[in-house]
Amino acid sequence: MSNYIRPRRPGASLFLTITIADRRATTLVDRIEALRKAVRATHRARPFHIYAWVVLPDHMHCVWTLPEGDNPYAARVQSIKARFSREVPAGHRRASHMARREKGIWQRRFWEHHIRNERDHHNHIAYCWHNPIKHGLVEDIRDWPYSSWHRDHAQVP
């Protein structure tokens, strides 16, 4: 197995994809309150700015910016995964999961992309918001409840 070294750029803006192990499961939307609780607790402990977030049944995408001088985004992802895992039943566990005391819920790795410029930032936010349409879950983003799109496009009376 290769040794991947994640870049360390304090104050970086990132696009992240975090996936559960069973891609046929609907764990994230079924347990959305546990996920929200895990994100809130992690956000309080290690602040970051959330520009966009979408939760689909088996994965989620988000765009974050870390505080200036702060770079351990992987620790934030790990914290969200761990907090969520404590709240839900175990998935299918292989011997390697048991050896590492994992519940078999998450894929071990996650995908990250460092945002390069304003256009890249805008494109990744749009990708988050349109992902439920891409996956055929809804025809209109307004119909997908697990998206920061609603926070940013709320109708003010």
C-alpha positions as CSV (number, residue, x, y, z in Angstrom):
1,M,0.0,0.0,0.0
2,S,1.3,3.5,-0.8
3,N,2.0,6.0,1.8
4,Y,0.0,9.1,0.8
5,I,1.1,12.3,2.4
6,R,-1.6,14.9,2.6
7,P,-0.6,18.5,1.8
8,R,-0.5,20.8,4.8
9,R,-1.6,24.4,3.9
10,P,-2.7,26.4,6.9
11,G,-6.0,28.3,6.2
12,A,-6.6,26.1,3.2
13,S,-10.0,25.8,1.5
14,L,-10.8,22.2,0.7
15,F,-13.4,20.1,-1.2
16,L,-13.9,16.7,0.6
17,T,-15.7,13.5,-0.2
18,I,-16.3,11.2,2.7
19,T,-17.9,7.8,2.0
20,I,-19.4,4.9,4.0
21,A,-18.1,1.4,3.4
22,D,-21.4,-0.1,2.1
23,R,-22.2,2.0,-1.0
24,R,-25.7,0.4,-1.2
25,A,-26.6,1.6,2.3
26,T,-28.6,4.7,3.3
27,T,-26.9,5.1,6.7
28,L,-26.0,8.8,6.4
29,V,-29.6,10.0,5.7
30,D,-31.1,7.4,7.9
31,R,-29.0,8.7,10.8
32,I,-28.8,12.3,9.8
33,E,-29.3,13.6,13.4
34,A,-26.3,11.6,14.6
35,L,-24.2,13.0,11.7
36,R,-25.3,16.5,12.5
37,K,-24.4,16.0,16.1
38,A,-21.0,14.7,15.2
39,V,-20.4,17.7,12.8
40,R,-21.5,20.2,15.5
41,A,-19.3,18.7,18.2
42,T,-16.3,18.6,15.8
43,H,-16.9,22.1,14.7
44,R,-17.0,23.4,18.3
45,A,-13.7,21.5,19.1
46,R,-11.9,22.4,15.9
47,P,-13.6,25.3,14.1
48,F,-13.7,25.6,10.3
49,H,-15.9,27.5,7.9
50,I,-18.5,25.5,6.0
51,Y,-19.2,26.9,2.6
52,A,-21.2,23.9,1.3
53,W,-22.2,20.5,2.5
54,V,-24.5,17.9,1.0
55,V,-25.3,14.5,2.6
56,L,-26.4,11.6,0.3
57,P,-27.3,8.1,1.5
58,D,-23.8,6.7,1.2
59,H,-21.4,9.7,1.0
60,M,-21.1,13.4,1.6
61,H,-19.3,16.3,-0.1
62,C,-18.3,19.5,1.6
63,V,-16.3,22.7,1.1
64,W,-14.5,24.0,4.1
65,T,-12.0,26.7,4.9
66,L,-9.7,26.2,7.9
67,P,-8.7,29.1,10.2
68,E,-5.5,30.9,9.3
69,G,-2.5,29.0,10.7
70,D,-4.5,25.8,11.2
71,N,-4.1,22.8,8.9
72,P,-5.2,19.4,10.4
73,Y,-8.3,18.9,8.3
74,A,-7.8,15.1,8.4
75,A,-8.2,15.2,12.2
76,R,-11.5,17.0,11.7
77,V,-12.7,14.3,9.3
78,Q,-11.5,11.6,11.7
79,S,-13.4,13.2,14.5
80,I,-16.7,13.5,12.6
81,K,-16.4,9.8,11.5
82,A,-15.5,8.7,15.1
83,R,-18.3,10.7,16.7
84,F,-20.9,9.4,14.2
85,S,-19.7,5.8,14.5
86,R,-20.2,5.9,18.3
87,E,-23.9,6.7,17.7
88,V,-24.8,4.0,15.1
89,P,-24.7,0.2,15.0
90,A,-21.7,-1.5,13.5
91,G,-21.6,-2.4,9.8
92,H,-20.0,-5.5,8.4
93,R,-16.8,-6.0,10.2
94,R,-13.7,-7.8,8.8
95,A,-10.9,-9.0,11.0
96,S,-9.0,-5.8,10.1
97,H,-11.8,-3.7,11.5
98,M,-11.8,-5.6,14.7
99,A,-8.0,-5.3,15.0
100,R,-8.3,-1.5,14.7
101,R,-11.5,-1.3,16.8
102,E,-13.5,0.0,13.9
103,K,-17.2,-0.5,13.4
104,G,-16.9,-1.0,9.7
105,I,-19.1,2.0,8.8
106,W,-16.7,4.2,6.9
107,Q,-14.3,3.8,4.1
108,R,-10.9,4.3,5.7
109,R,-9.8,7.0,3.4
110,F,-11.4,10.2,2.1
111,W,-10.8,12.3,-1.0
112,E,-9.7,15.9,-0.7
113,H,-8.9,18.6,-3.2
114,H,-7.3,21.9,-2.2
115,I,-9.3,24.8,-3.8
116,R,-7.1,26.7,-6.2
117,N,-9.0,29.9,-6.8
118,E,-12.4,31.6,-6.7
119,R,-13.7,29.8,-9.8
120,D,-12.6,26.4,-8.4
121,H,-14.3,27.4,-5.1
122,H,-17.5,28.3,-6.8
123,N,-17.5,25.1,-9.0
124,H,-17.1,22.8,-6.0
125,I,-19.9,24.5,-4.1
126,A,-22.1,24.1,-7.1
127,Y,-21.0,20.4,-7.3
128,C,-22.1,19.8,-3.7
129,W,-25.5,21.4,-4.3
130,H,-26.2,19.6,-7.6
131,N,-25.0,16.2,-6.5
132,P,-28.4,14.9,-5.4
133,I,-29.7,15.7,-8.9
134,K,-26.6,13.9,-10.5
135,H,-27.4,10.8,-8.5
136,G,-31.1,10.8,-9.5
137,L,-32.3,11.4,-5.9
138,V,-34.3,14.6,-6.9
139,E,-35.0,16.7,-9.9
140,D,-34.7,20.0,-8.1
141,I,-32.2,20.8,-5.4
142,R,-35.0,22.4,-3.4
143,D,-36.3,18.9,-2.8
144,W,-33.2,17.5,-1.2
145,P,-33.3,18.3,2.5
146,Y,-29.7,17.4,3.4
147,S,-27.9,20.3,1.8
148,S,-26.5,23.6,2.8
149,W,-28.2,25.0,-0.2
150,H,-31.2,25.6,2.0
151,R,-29.1,27.6,4.5
152,D,-27.8,29.8,1.7
153,H,-31.0,30.2,-0.3
154,A,-33.6,30.4,2.5
155,Q,-36.6,32.5,1.6
156,V,-36.8,35.5,4.0
157,P,-40.4,36.6,4.6
